[in-house]
Amino acid sequence: MAIVEDEKSEVFLLQLYHQVEMTEDILVPGGILIIKDPYLKLTADGRHGLRVDHVSDAVFLLAHDRRVPSCWHSELTNPQLKSADFWKTKGKEFLVNQDIRPQLNIFDVGSLLIRQSGSRGRGLFTTKAVKTGDLMFCEKAFAYAFHEGEGTSGDSSRLTMNLLIDINANSFTSGAQPELITMLVRKLYRNPSQTSAVKGLHCGSYSPVQGTFDIIDGMPVIDSFLLTRILLLNSFGCKFPEKAGALKRPVGIDRLGNVFPSLGLWTFASHMHHSCLSNAFCSFIGDMTIVRAIADIPVDAEITIQYLNPFNPQRQQKYIINWAFACDCAMCEDDDHTSDIVIAKRKRLGESLQQLLRLLSRRGGSSGTAGIASLIRKSSDLLAEMEETYIKPTEEVPRLTLWVGYRDFACALTLTGAGLSSNAQKAIEIGLKALRCLRFVIESGSLGSNQGLVVKKWGYMAPGELDCWICLKTAYDCTGSHELALAAEGCAKVCCRIQLGEAETFQ
């Protein structure tokens, strides 16, 4: 904000949005600028001020520009005193004339094609068959805001100073999202050749300003509200990757993480549509997204990812509010047909189970071997009761609440096992049940089998799945079944590549 004066000596308060960082003093005394389509807005103190929402509506002039009113001419019109911005603009003009294009930021898209996907708009489709765990593409973020921690970013603590009020969704957001909007606005304004990367992205029902992205006065017309809508509908939230830690953490800890410390826009990846039962998974390393298959995908099939956490009870409402679609997948349909009474019962059983597992993970406290056996029996009874609340088979719908119970039970048994073969055998049985709750088709895997451990079909990719494979590997080793342990470790590495983007640090 600053006080400005026009050529008639009228004085106004000026508010500029989406400008450069506040560390750069852009409104210097004596500076001259043109405001396109000016309008007055009521300020908090009841007065009025000029407001500029679009960066392209503010044209900063050099002192020698012929558009400067004659009454403001001064000795600064000397051509030898041109500013650094002037020479930067001239350099940009030379680059454009040389037809130098920015490098493509997508590293591997040979197996994918963007084309129309019915009424949903453009989507990504395979041009060849891919296997579970295969890398489909990597992409560097077009724009990326990194939130280093509580109230901090790479530039002191500016992230907490940004607040985005979304009137359409009746919500407000602070942190990486409003920071990313300003970064994108500035990037496109300074680099007009890159507007083509975002101009075709989905913006919902918003009607852009006429002439958006056209070059006027040497700079592109930037509609800040359009870019805000594009980011809200196309950006990805990426939390810090978690290594497998079931053997180091208390059982029952929340691994879902609803707060995303970082946010980015990946223009190619944004073409992937939603499915709760998706066939691809996005992982993030810094500002790089790595997309891998989580199922065997045939040729000419659409690539889908999951937009929201499957454990989010309001996800259907969020799909409608944020993206204007209602998900009709088997999971959402099953949720719609499951009564509140059943959901409440599952929650109650799950909470009771977690209390038992906390005791079990501490090897039964002072209860000794008999106490451990009692905890195992009670935990098994609760899971059996929870299993009775499901009607549809796992081949049709993953049983997510039951999966969490079995997974944490297997991890607790592994912690308790520590050389006890009986507990390790139980951990194997429970671990395999957990994976089958996610629609995994596993051939054998039981002790004493000659068939070994073979995953015939990979299932739903859920939080904590890597922990489950590590528990199975540990339990197999405890029973001396080292070939089965190696097979479980191989599956854990596949899961690691999918969920973390790499398996080089697996050990």
Protein Blocks (a to p, Z undefined) as FASTA:
>chain_A
ZZdddfkopacddddehiacfklcfbgghiacddehiaddddfkopacdddfbfklpccd
dfklmklcfklgcfklpmklccfklmmmmmmmmmmmnopacddfbfblklgccddehjno
padddfbdcdehiafbdcddfbdcddfbghiafeljlmmmpccddfklopadehjllmmm
mmmmmmmmmmmmlmmmmmmpcehjadcdehihiaeehiacddfklmmmmmmmmpccdddd
dddfklmccehiafkopacfbdcddfklmmpccdfkbcbdcddehjaccdddfbdcdehi
acdddfbdfklmklmmmmmmmnopacfbfklmmmmmpcfklmmmmmmmmmmmmmmmmmmm
nnopjnojmlmmmmmmmmmmmmmmmmmmpmbdfklpccfklmmmmmmmmmmmmmmnnopa
klmmmmmmmmmmmmmmnopaceehighianlpadfbacdddehklmmmmmmmmmmmmnop
amlmmmmmmmmmmmmmmmnopaklmZZ
